[in-house]
């Protein structure tokens, strides 16, 4: 699985790194980012949970 995040639409709520810190983090500019594009199999469920919980739907995990 791969994770992507449209940073231009991110509202910096912090939900994704809170839900799946193995894939997402807050960047130096305060906007969330994917720092591990290839989602490890053991955290796929958490990455999908972050996608589903994103209030502005800017995360894609596929």
TALIN-V467322 format. One record per backbone hydrogen bond with DSSP energy under -0.5 kcal/mol. CO is the residue of the C=O (numbers start at 0). NH is the residue of the N-H. E is the energy in kcal/mol with one decimal. If there is no record, write none. Layout:
# TALIN-V467322
co/nh/e
CO/NH/E
CO/NH/E
This chain:
# TALIN-V467322
co/nh/e
0/38/-2.2
1/61/-2.3
3/59/-2.5
4/6/-1.3
5/8/-1.6
5/9/-0.5
6/9/-0.7
13/17/-1.3
14/18/-2.4
15/19/-3.1
19/22/-1.8
19/23/-2.3
22/34/-2.5
22/35/-1.2
24/26/-0.5
24/32/-2.8
26/29/-2.2
30/26/-3.0
32/24/-2.2
32/34/-0.6
36/2/-2.3
36/38/-0.8
39/42/-2.1
40/43/-1.1
42/46/-2.3
43/47/-2.4
44/48/-2.1
45/49/-2.1
46/50/-2.0
47/51/-2.8
48/52/-1.9
49/53/-1.0
50/53/-0.6
53/56/-1.0
57/5/-2.4
59/3/-2.5
